[in-house]
Structures are given as C-alpha cells and as structure tokens.
Amino acid sequence: MKAFGKETRVVLRAGLIAFLSAASFHAYAVDTLPDIVNAGDRSTAMELIAGGADVNQLSVDSTSALHWAVYYKDLELVQMLLAEGADPDIANDYGATPMTVASGHGDFEIMKALVHAGGDIESPNAEGQTLLMAVARTGNTDTASLLLDKGANVNAMESWGEQTALMWASSQKQPAMTRLLIEHGADVDARSRDHDWPRWITSEPRNKPLDPGGYTPLLYAAREGCIDCVRALLDGGADINKTDLWGETPLLMATLNMHYDTAALLIDRGADIKRWDWWGRTALYNAIDLNIPPSSSRGDLPSTDSMTALQIARVLLEKGAYVDMRLKKDPPFRAGGDRGYTDGTPDSRVLNAGATALHKAAKAGDIEAVKLLLEFGARVDIPNYVYEVTPMLSAAGVWHIYGIFMERPISGEFKTGQGAANIMKLLMEAGASIHDVASNGQNVAHGAAKAGWNEAVQLAFEQGVDINAPDVGGLTPRDLALMKGHVETAALIDQLLGIR
C-alpha cells in the first residue's frame, strides 16, 4: 500500500476492515430470521415466527426467510411464513423472488401455497423469463398446469433469445410437458430470435462462429433426439420443414446430431428429404458424414439409437434422395481443439464446394458407405470445384491435410493403406479412372505416399500410374513420403522404380 498516498491508504484500510467484518458476519452471524432459516435451524425459526417475528425481515442481500424456505423445499415452514404474511413477491438483490425460486425446482405443493397467497403468476425476471418457462424445464406438469389454470401466458417470450416455455420443454426433453403446453395453445412454430451478430471477428483475429438462433420447438426437439417431443409437436401441427437461419430443417438437425431414430420418424411423417442447408449438406450427406464420426477432444459419444447412419442413408436413397448432391461450401468442422485448426477444417480441400457424399465416404475410408452409394448409382467422376479432387483422389489421400496438431486428417484418421486400396478398387469397378490428377498436380501415388499407404502405392503402380511424376511444386511421391517420415514407403517406390 506504500504506492498510495496517506489518505488513500486510510480509505483502503477502512474498506478492508469493513469487508472483513461483513465477511465474518456472513460466515457466522445467524441472528436474523433469514439467516436462521438458511442455517437449517427450523425449530428456532418456528419459535421466532410463532413469537411474532417480522417474517419479511431481510438479510444483507435482501433475501427473506421465505426465499430460503422455498429453496430448501420446506413446505411446512413455507406455509407458516405465508400464514403470518410473508411476501411471495419480494425480490432480493439478485432479482429472485420466492416465486422464481420455486419455479426452479417446480415443487407443486410449494408453488400452490405461493399462488394461493397471491404470488405473481408470471413473475418475469430481468430478461423476461416467466415461472412457466422455468417450470417447463423441470418436467413437473402438475405445477405447470397450476400456473396455466391460473392464467399464465403460455406463449410468453424471454427477451434475450425470445424463447418460449415450449422451446424450453422440447430442448430439455420433456415430452409430457411439451404435450401439456400444446394443449394449452402453445405456438408450435414460434421461432427464437435471430441475434444477427454484427461480426464474428474480434481483436483476436480468429473466426468465431456464433449461433444466430432462429430455432423452433421442433428444431430443439430434433437436436436433442427427443422422439416423443417430436411426435407431440408434429401431432400438434408443427411445420416439419421449418428451418433455422442456416437452413437446417428438423431432419437435417436430427442427422447432424446422430439422432437416427428421430430422423426415421421425421422421414416417415413426410419430411422433405431433398432439402439442403447453407453449406449444401443434405440428410444423406449428414448420415454418410457421421457413419464414422471423428474423434474429438470434447469426448463425444456414439449414437445409441436403434437405427444406424447407414440404415438412414439407405432409407433416404430408397425414397429418392439425390445421391450426387454437391456441397456449396466446406462445412464447419466438428472436432476442433487439439484435433483441428482454428479457422477451418483439415478436410476442406476435399470436402469443399462441389464435393458429394461419395467424396466423404472415400475420404473417411468408409467402405460400406462407398458400397451403398455406388449401389444407388453415385457418379465416380465428379471433381470438387476448386481443388479438382475426385472420389478416387479422395480415397488415395490427395489434398489430405496433415496439421500441426495431428498426424492424420480428421476425416479418415483411421484409414489404412489396405483400406484405401480396397476403396480405390471399388471405384475402378464402378468406372472411375485411377489416373485422375488434382489441381496441385498430384495423382493417387502422391496422396498414398504422403500418407504412407504402401498398398495404395503398389496398386497405383500396377495400374500404370506414374509414381515418379512431379506435382506443381516439383515434388514426387517419394519426396512426399520422406517429408512425412515414411521411409518404408520411399523404399517401396525405389524398389518399384528399380532404384537400388
């Protein structure tokens, strides 16, 4: 404190003493009714109430005894305080009232007591969240019915995201609550606010995608895979194809989140299977994309649905999904953290504008997905727009990026040389050329050598591919193999070229 003047030091010292005194009071003092209730001393609290204590006495932060009794779900104490005139609508310094505290756990008997004592049936907080919204999250339909019967506004919206009680119920996987709210007139097609963020770039120069909102109750339910919520909303007349601001339909949302049973229900109920989102992803693309999901630093778990991604893909194809739908833009990456880049995806040179589901299956080394797509006539000769990568080049590893933090790309990180060769053979049987060359001048041998896939290099040689061709930068497959430390692959190339 020597850096301050004498008067400043005196003020700071006095403030510190006052702070410590207040902290000591909060830690040990229990001489007010709210403090006694908070400390759990029910008998003393009841004696004080019976003796005529002020039941609306407030603690230092304006919390009352009724706040704490409601918080601890002590019905007997709540009833006793209300009988003596405790105010159910008194707000503490944080804006919480006994009514809003009760809505957090949704206890029916406590809410009933507060309502009968004249508590505000809406009790919106500073952002407009009502009691019904909070109760909707708890799943306590009896309490919700109480509020609705007393006139609570079923379509009230909070001010931050303009979300309703029905959105809260569906996003928290509460099907009974969802049905109850719909029965009381909840708007099944309400959409949350478009935040219209003015920018995604801050002083830290990285792209930070922010969810703009625009979700309907059905989109929330599909995102969470609450199949009973989805069924309730559809039964209530929800628009099965209404999108968010990125063009995600409920079907796209379900497949993006690996909720395949929910996707099956939506398909059965007539969802448009040909819709695509802003990036050009269809439900078919999503299913193929996530048949072999990437590992993630987030600890994502695989789907536990009875339907699988490939089963959904087959259903979609049998119903007429366009097998060769092309991406409009490289999609957002899913892994991130220590698994990816901050401003893009290592998949973006292959899974870019013009790529199809077959590109994705080939890149991931997903032989079953490749077989399925070829069964339904997928074209094998389509290059993406910028990098001119065909499914064959994708299978062989061309334009796969090996980042600073990874030894393998995100999509295809588990692919082996034999797996790549097997897919290349399948593609050739379907009419693909193994002699394709990408915009960087690389052929299948370049990609396979860079990945260290000896079996794919061998196949390329046997099919007459020039395994000593330079790319646009003058690098041969052998150069790329050595750059990645694949000494055995370089030795194989030497052997095939007859170099001792």
Steps between C-alpha positions, in 0.01 A plus 500: 500500500807730503427592140190693612478832686424512872132591457453225241662244731264599781198458275621164368575376852157604621340328200696182564392498865139550397527220245651258750235590753225435247661172395523396864134591548395290199709206617383486858204729572162329513307755703249600230210280399623447143844398629346259750291333229799482267704338778239225528391582856129434444400479863644842584347648185156364588528629858584846371213495251254381765631773728414772252833551321493710184460235228602752234828582671781504240860389512782720375425407137123547545429128511206408722427197713240397242766496226701248700204289606394468137856428391528213749148377405384520861122502444408525867720803552378660177138464612581638843676807356219567252239470774682777687505727195831418327518667159528245213604773255779673691816518289851473638802684362534239225143542378382166637164473674361202692287436191798481265692285747207259509488483121859376494406166656131502410370356827121492462392542863737789562396678179136441589552662841674800346233544233221483755682763702471737203837453334546643150411220257749625240783638718729585207866546581713780359517324162132413491525134596168404659415238759350278232822504297703390800248234605492369142863396538427297813238277340260554790173506308283539811672827583481616141128416492451705816661803340314455172165460677568824684558679171874481433588610147597182317664696214699752703854556368809590694684801363848361434425222254122539469457142614172362630404240759439251220853553371637440850293182539604353165865593543504334843337182365173533690234333281216511756564869557516555125157345453353694791619833363369420153162408649492846659565678172878524479621618159667193350669702224634792706861574415765637731676824424746557222781664693650637178847524653672802343831318465678174564845656529627672814836651591626142510507439125321165480167409351264419788171365363210601723165326491251756374197321644180465304403162647145369520383257770526222241860590418587490870333161538675363190836631621456317829357184346185517712291280277189527719532879497528493122194280477302733730598806298411338170168384644448861606546625144864614501648578159724199434724693258531838671868592513735696716702786354761264353232306316507203738171312494407272791614203288836662432529591868429142608756350262763760589469389863491125425140456614407243242181371663372857501605537137308183413186640662535829313548317169197284572293810578586660168810715553652635178802275449645716221548818702853628552646754741716806436806280441314265268476211745202271456374239744675240283830686520467530877431130541803405288711765671431361846499129431861509620500806727833673567662473837470816704661672795145561624451134578201453271315171540373287210132479424305249708194503270365177358536639147849551362631770270528258208146373555372857486711561189341196333151614596573842350638354179208261463264796536675691225771709668736645241817295532722753320394818682806726521615718786478877453778577748732308732292414810596598854741255658385293796812415699698815577727559799816295476344304213468775246564850379348816639391653171400207287499128469776269378232340285431819307712426191296187432163570665458833331258650251416238242572197716240226538422241766725261309795733551432488874464122515819454297694745714384337822598153377137393550477204265141411597383853428685496166328173408160642590546816296630306199202264530275800442698627204728763650720662236869425542634770267387819679785730612450768760508850360822657623745218567373260232496206739295204378379215723798295376747770602316539830533128567873514421573786739554785254454844657471345844644749746721384785492780750734623770303327773416176321666221312183416311216704356182521706294311242688184417724502804448123537544414131771249410691438180309179436171678567590773252598240238175310549292813443707595197427156352126541565505835326686358200243220472234773488681674213730746679837587351802437719692751288319812628720799587404776744558873460830473687630257240483200730379157400392212722864400561576841652214473746571140596873563542440805718273289723740206507244268340722243332214284373349799317840593351540140380152505342576829323820357355324183383236711324760700311495821704824699476635465856793727421300796362572845645210709624465876437763562765741248351445241775478132414316235703836392642572858612166520680556164669837613637360837608254312723757252623360201310835337429348164413273661244797680341685167490201333331495773235873454442445126461211548256707750299797262497716736702760328719 
